[in-house]
Amino acid sequence: MKSGVFGVLQRIGRSFMLPIALLPVAGLLLGLGGSFTNESMIEAYNLQNVLGEGTALNAVLTVMREAGDVIFGNLPILFAMGIALGMAKKEKEVATLAAAVGFFVMHASIAAMVKIAVAGGKVFKDGQLASVVGLNSLQMGVFGGIVVGLGVAALHNRYYKKELPPALSFFGGTRFVPIVVTVAYVFVGILMYFIWPVFQQGIALIGEGMQSAGLVGTLIFGLIKRALIPFGLHHVFYMPFWYTEIGGVFPVKEMVDGAVQTVNVAGGQKAFFAELANMQLITHFNSDATQYFSGEFIFMMFGLPGAALAMYKCAKPEKKAVVGGLLLSAALTSFFTGITEPIEFTFLFVAPVLFVIHVILGGLAYMIAHALNVGVGLTFSGGLIDLALFGILPGNSKTSWIWIPIIGAIYFVLYYGIFTFLIKKLDLKTPGREEGDGEVKLFTKDDYRGRESGGAVSENKGDELSAIITIGLGGKANISDVDCCATRLRVTVKNENLVKQEILKGQTGASGVVCKGTGIQVIFGPRVTIVKSNLEDYLESPASDSPVIVSLKEEPKPAAAPSAAFTGNISSPLEGELIPLSEVPDDVFAGEILGKGAAVIPTVGVVKAPFDGTVTSVAETSHAIGITSDDGVEVLIHVGVDTVKLGGKGFSIKVKEDDKIKKGDILNEFDIALIKEAGYPVVTPVIITNTDDYTDVSNLPKGSVTFGQDIIEIK
């Protein structure tokens, strides 16, 4: 149950990253536009002739400001669409459209209920109502988008394959999703009208509690957020504080038709950007709103680079050259972009005590920034880019940004000193301190080359890495869902026991791996989107049915593996013509990359068990099956070449994984004519996938074979 909850929360967290990915661009537009159209800044630097009202640059910057502001003003519907997109299993574009429909319908229903109530004499309290996509609805904020996104995703995943009676078949499948969403969210809207005010009051009390806790509340927030990093649940935790009443409700001045009025804005980040859009009306950004992120600049820009320097200094002399380049890159990534996982996960997995220290120092940084009235905002993470846009440009008088480098210098020394002491005192195996030839990697050389060339990764390298990842995740059949956030590949697997962490950690260049039930996270840093894209493409290719890579380092095998004792022959699982693997029209099979064996051109569309044993894997498309004999011989039977593209059409699998089989049992039935008509060779390789366990594996002479006739000799 805990594993299932973790998997769901992990998917929700990564779905939050979809709309958040818009914020750096929106924040850039709003930051530049708001800063350079700020009358106070223009007057302070005497730039009226260049940036003053009526100039061309002022017009361009005003457009930029409004373009950025509209994104922050419509975050609820963006969250609805982004969450539905991220949570949908298939046909994601349909879920995204349905989320927009559900959002409109829900708020239209609420608006109708509000109109009826007002006509009946009901008076709503200040802050209860808001204009949402032009509708006078309840002020639900981002929570409204979350309610729609999660609900629509659940409806979509249940009904996108819905079959209707023949007369209504046109409205079945994906077309049924927006229909059922429309009906459902009429009732959800009516329900929200009654329950949301109660819920709103409750979350407002939580926000008031956090605010009343003052610096202690800020410290607790910071500690929890950093502590959740290993579990990938920090997005789930901090979102309500950034975008809802849980983070507080703040009065913000804005100019409307030439007059100044005050509006209440819920959520720390929303309040900051509302103030940024009206910066000329404020004297200083509200540090009670920025308490949820200003402190991040201190440890992301200064603390973690200090930790990186400590790990470099403590590395063995002969390894400093290699480790230095890796840690420098990770430190610069943290300093400029605020992406910290490459460093955090390095010491998290090799020295957890250092992560505990980091959590404590990180939590204190939030509190210190709040205590010093630092009012610097951010869009994504606390790096130099956001500090320049939302701290330095608005000016120290409005943000008190100067405290960040001052406290940051102290944090650099603290991280460096504490980490150096603990690494040496406890003999922690941080990068460069491993025994022998062991290596803890942040990135591979190819990763850096890809980043230096704009993130491009060659197709072959992408396929090579994807093959290793697939193996590490237990094979293609074990992968249920693939997605990513800013730095992590997030995968849901069917059986967590098949995951090989040693491969994911040691062979992929990942900074670390988190396994919590069926929720798997592999940390790659900023290039993760490329890794994800390559992996998705690879999983759709025939090569992924039996992934293997020449350069993959094999794990040491026991000296007396049971299979090594077997000698004898493997009989044919098919009836047809026996040929050597070298004649199979596929380089992977013909090159014996997957192992040695033989191939059969079948004349009968039936696959039978060649021995007593167990089914170890079944391809989702039913065209390939892996079996292991009671003697330990591992065999892959792959019906046809490129037949994965048939998507299971023409195949009828008769067994499932872990089934016990007897020699002669029918494993699979397939339509030879259909495969040929689709343009795919029907030749079927029979591979001994653990070839290296034996002295020699060879095919018997070509010719006609029947079920049970020997085709492969093993010595």
Secondary structure, 3 states (H helix, E strand, C coil): CHHHHHHHHHHHHHHHHHHHCCHHHHHHHHHHHHHHCCHHHHHHCCCHHHHCCCCHHHHHHHHHHHHHHHHHHCHHHHHHHHHHHHHCCCCHHHHHHHHHHHHHHHHHHHHHHHHHHHHCCCCCCCCCEEEECCEEEECCHHHHHHHHHHHHHHHHHHHCCCCCCHHHHHHCHHHHHHHHHHHHHHHHHHHHHHHHHHHHHHHHHHHHHHHHCHHHHHHHHHHHHHHCHHHCCHHHHHHHHHHCHHHCEEEEEEEECCEEEEEEEECHHHHHHHHHHCHHHCCCCCHHHHCCCCCHHHHHHHHHHHHHHHHHHCCCHHHHHHHHHHHHHHHHHHHHHCCCHHHHHHHHHHCHHHHHHHHHHHHHHHHHHHHCCCCCCCCCCCCHHHHHHHHHCCCHHHHCCCHHHHHHHHHHHHHHHHHHHHHHHCCCCCCCCCCCCCCCCCCCHHHHHHHHCCCCCCHHHHHHHHHHHHHHCCCHHHEEEEEECCCEEEEEECCHHHCCHHHHHHCCCCCEEEEECCEEEEECCCCHHHHHHHHHHHHCCHHHHCCCCCCCCCCCCCCCCHHHHCCEEEECCCCEEEEEHHHCCCHHHHCCCCCEEEEEEECCCEEECCCCEEEEEECCCCCEEEEEECCCCEEEEECCCCHHHHCCCCEEECCCCCCEECCCCEEEEECHHHHHHCCCCCCEEEEECCHHHCCCEEECCCEEECCCCEEEEEC
